[in-house]
Amino acid sequence: MRRVAVLAAALLALTACTSDARNPDEPPRTESTLTACPDQPDRPAAGGELLPDLDLDCPGGGSLDLGRAPGVPTVVNLWGSWCIPCRKELPILQDFAQGAGDAVRVVGVISQDGLPQAESFAHDAEVFFPNAFDGEGDLMIELGLNALPITYFLDAAGGVAHVQRKPFTSVDELRALTAQHLGVQL
């Protein structure tokens, strides 16, 4: 009986020592509810006007490298959960993204926000398009922006085809701008 108790204690001690032990000062890690960012071609963005060459992590997985070509026409929307017009606009962008399929990609950039707040809002608003995280607002700073939302229409090579400096009010408005500036009829 004593051998069984010693063996059980030894097994318990061994299982308590795992490589998954985390630093108690670090916050617990949780899975993101946000969608992963898509892969991008391995070629630099090209065009007359380009977004700043920033590489942003995507909480759902992957990254958004603004210095690389997206490979397909792309709508990049900067938003924050604290931004009232953004909160109204994101469901419109989600409806547009769902209808666009593979013809046009929609990617959000969570700007000057906390990740838990942004994830909670995106979940509640049923936003499923990919989002990158820019909590400190580095992209806004590089672009000289002080207000959200703002949306960039990028051609497949990564060139800025249009900048929308006000929120969208309908999916039809977004489709019309996509047709006009990206040449994609949806």
Residue pairs with C-beta under 8 A, 6 or more apart in sequence:
22 28
22 29
32 59
32 60
32 61
32 115
32 119
33 60
33 119
33 122
33 123
34 58
34 59
34 60
34 118
34 119
34 122
34 130
34 131
35 60
35 128
35 129
35 130
35 131
36 58
36 60
36 61
36 62
36 130
37 58
37 60
37 61
37 62
37 63
37 64
37 107
37 130
37 131
37 132
38 62
38 105
38 107
38 130
39 62
40 64
40 65
40 68
40 69
40 70
40 71
41 68
41 69
41 70
41 71
42 68
43 68
43 69
44 67
44 68
44 69
44 158
45 51
45 53
45 66
45 67
45 68
45 69
45 70
45 154
45 157
45 158
45 159
46 69
46 157
46 158
46 159
47 155
47 157
47 158
47 159
47 160
48 159
48 160
49 159
49 160
50 66
50 67
50 158
50 159
50 160
51 66
51 76
51 139
51 143
51 152
51 154
51 158
51 160
52 66
52 139
52 142
52 143
53 66
53 67
54 65
54 66
54 67
54 134
54 138
54 139
54 142
55 63
55 64
55 65
55 66
55 67
56 63
56 64
56 65
56 66
56 109
56 132
56 133
56 134
56 139
57 63
57 132
57 133
58 64
58 130
58 131
58 132
58 133
59 115
59 119
59 131
59 133
60 130
60 131
62 130
63 132
64 107
64 109
64 130
64 132
66 76
66 139
66 158
68 158
69 156
69 157
69 158
70 105
70 107
70 154
70 156
70 158
71 156
72 102
72 103
72 104
72 105
72 156
73 103
73 104
73 105
73 153
73 154
73 155
73 156
73 178
73 182
73 183
73 184
74 104
74 105
74 106
74 107
74 153
74 154
74 156
75 93
75 96
75 97
75 104
75 105
75 106
75 107
75 151
75 152
75 153
75 154
75 174
75 178
76 107
76 108
76 109
76 151
76 152
76 154
77 89
77 90
77 93
77 106
77 107
77 108
77 109
77 149
77 150
77 151
78 108
78 109
78 111
78 134
78 139
78 140
78 145
78 148
78 149
78 150
78 151
79 86
79 89
79 90
79 108
79 109
79 110
79 111
79 148
79 149
80 86
80 110
80 111
80 112
80 113
80 118
80 148
81 87
81 110
81 113
81 114
81 117
81 118
81 120
81 121
81 122
82 112
82 113
82 117
83 148
83 149
85 148
85 149
85 167
86 148
86 149
86 167
87 121
87 125
88 167
89 149
89 167
89 168
90 108
90 121
90 122
90 125
90 127
91 125
91 126
91 127
92 168
92 169
92 170
92 171
92 174
93 106
93 108
93 127
93 129
93 168
93 174
94 106
94 125
94 126
94 127
94 128
94 129
95 171
96 106
96 168
96 171
96 174
96 175
96 178
96 186
97 104
97 105
97 106
97 128
97 129
98 128
99 171
99 175
99 186
100 106
100 178
100 184
100 186
103 184
103 186
104 178
104 182
104 184
104 186
106 129
106 130
107 129
107 130
107 131
107 132
108 122
108 127
108 129
108 130
108 131
108 132
109 131
109 132
109 133
109 134
109 139
110 118
110 131
110 132
110 133
110 134
110 135
111 134
111 137
111 139
111 140
111 148
112 134
112 135
112 136
112 137
112 140
112 148
113 135
114 135
115 133
115 135
118 131
118 133
121 127
122 131
134 140
140 146
140 148
143 150
149 167
150 163
150 164
150 165
151 163
151 164
151 168
152 160
152 162
152 163
152 164
153 160
153 161
153 162
153 163
153 164
153 177
153 178
153 181
153 182
154 160
154 161
155 161
155 182
161 181
161 182
162 177
162 180
162 181
162 182
164 177
168 174
175 186
178 184
178 186
179 185
179 186
